[in-house]
């Protein structure tokens, strides 16, 4: 399998995952808390809001899956969310606001994807350097 095809498939999977996760959290904002046996938020609309922006990320990943070399900025934005989100979450675990077991949410939503996003950005960078050498 060539690299571009791999990234097309990867970002199509990321899109489907994020859109599905977003829809589930919008419709069932307490579900993750129930599954992790954590008291739910007093304001479920906050989780629905998180579901909305995760779903929007999914659309961005779908765009990338169609033309992987064209939209690295969208992946960089996604990478920032996948790095900063768990840092903020862990900070609240450290403060005792939420239990450590809640970090499982970050394992599947963020940490799993980070190596792929970094590899993709390196691949795009190498491709853009190669392309600029060829055109000069």
Buried (B, 14 or more C-beta within 10 A) or exposed (E): EEEEEBBBEBBBBBBBBBBEBBBBBBEBBBEBBEEBEBEEEEEBEEBBBBBBEBBEBBBBBBBBBEEBEEBBEBBBEBBEBBBEBBEEBBEEBEEEEBEEEBBEBBEEBBBEBBEBBBBBBEBBEEBEEEEEEEEE
